[in-house]
Amino acid sequence: MLAVSTTPRTEDVAARLRDPALFREQAYDCGAWRSAEDGDVRLVTNPSTGMALGTVPALGAAETRATVAAAHAAFAAWRRTLPQERGRILRRWHDLMQQHAEDLAVLMVLEQGKPLAEARGEIQYAAGFIDFYAAEAARVNVEGVTPHLPDCTMTVRREPVGVVACVTPWNFPSAMITRKAAAALAAGCPVVVRPATETPYSALALAELADRAGFPAGTFSVLTGDPEGIVGELCANPLVRALSFTGSTEVGRKLLAQGAATVKKMSMELGGHAPFILYDDVPLDEAVTGAMAAKFATSGQDCLAANRIYVHRRVYDAFVAAFARATEALVVGDGFEPGAEIGPLMHERAVAKCHAHVDDALAKGARLVAGGHAHPYGGLFVAPTVLADVTPAMAIYREETFGPVAAIIPFDDGDDVLAMANDSEYGLVAYVYTRDHGRVQRLVEGLEYGMVAVNRVKITGAPVPFGGVKQSGLGREGSRLGLEEFTELKYVCATV
């Protein structure tokens, strides 16, 4: 059993790394490492053990304003830098990530808590965005327009929008930075990153590698500290021309309102409440494997997590029993424990929400078929839990749990399951498991989601236009569309 600290002791992070210089306790501000001038710092802890990892500067609005001004000053030269050169610098950043992949994964386990195998996977996922956009940098082309007026030529240019702010979450502390920043940098935009308070060290390690890669001063910065002060300034500052945010829908609404005064471009990946629709023509073992992967990746702390698992009534009982057995077999533990599959949650609020959803569902008639008890590790660990016979009256049916609690709902023949799946303010991803091609076509057309996975769970990657509809977000990340989020169109009509 893990010994969870009640009084934080400090863990020697640098001693765990092959390259201790990747552990930075300073902000990276326009090419220089910055400590807190007034000594104001924020403590970062390991969610698995409760031990202190270190501190980072608690910067605020004034420091952010100065950083944005410096980034804006760097914009003129960066946008004129040949796209091929921007691509070469991005490629060096990618190569350095690969060289230090294990250290980056270790840092992620320490501050985020996810199992080491998942952390290694995220580093490769994150590096893939840099590799992709290193190539895309040279493909931002001027397009010709067939003239409709005499004696003129017409062109449309894509030009970098300007300073880009990236506000990133704690559940994917490396990939959400590279997915945004690599696209913006490839387009010719300087980037200011505000990483999540809980997971700054992954971001600062990426900044250390970006510095080694040779990004000019001012083109890439990572600011730590007060979320309201930093993000408030990024939203209000007219020199910030685009903001990319990944996080909750609630916070996304606030940022949209704050950015309205300066009419910023906004791209947002917000909450998800994914349906997983299983028909009776799929082998049971395949169905259980898919549902487990869709539900419990990142310990359920994933916007792509399957929160509502709809199962055809003809296979419902068999699926519930098999899924419960698989859930009870999950290995819960510290991310460095061999075979660990479920790590700690990020904070007490997440633990409380899981317990509240379970209690509410049971009080309203749900059936507990796995878990539901306090985990022996205590602290931020939650026992993987399965609830059957969930109904729309229960909070877990309506709200994103963001933890290892699965909700299973039966459905019958007909179109009711499509209506149930769409009965949500969210529209990020939906999962469909069936062998009926006609049914697949109807569901793909009818599901109100930005992404649909058919008979598989893993669908993301650098070439993919990632994003949702309804209140799950605006715009797309990844693919060429992700780069275009950070550009403006300029139409030129000329007589020469």
Secondary structure, 3 states (H helix, E strand, C coil): CCCCCCCCCECCCHHHCCCHHHCCCCEEECCEEECCCCCCEEEEECCCCCCEEEEEECECHHHHHHHHHHHHHHHHHHHHCCHHHHHHHHHHHHHHHHHCHHHHHHHHHHHHCCCHHHHHHHHHHHHHHHHHHHHHHHHCCCEEECCCCCCCEEEEEEEECCEEEEECCCCCCCHHHHHHHHHHHHHCCCEEEECCCCCHHHHHHHHHHHHHHCCCCCCEEECCECHHHHHHHHHHCCCEEEEEEECCHHHHHHHHHHHHHHCCEEEEECCCCEEEEECCCCCHHHHHHHHHHHHHHHHHCCCCCEEEEEEEHHHHHHHHHHHHHHHHCCCECCCCCCCCCECCCCCHHHHHHHHHHHHHHHHCCCEEEECCCECCCCCCCECCEEEECCCCCCHHHHCCCCCCEEEEEEECCCCHHHHHHHCCCCCCEEEEECCCHHHHHHHHHHCCCCEEEECCCCCCCCCCCECCCHHHEECCECHHHHHHCCEEEEEEEECC
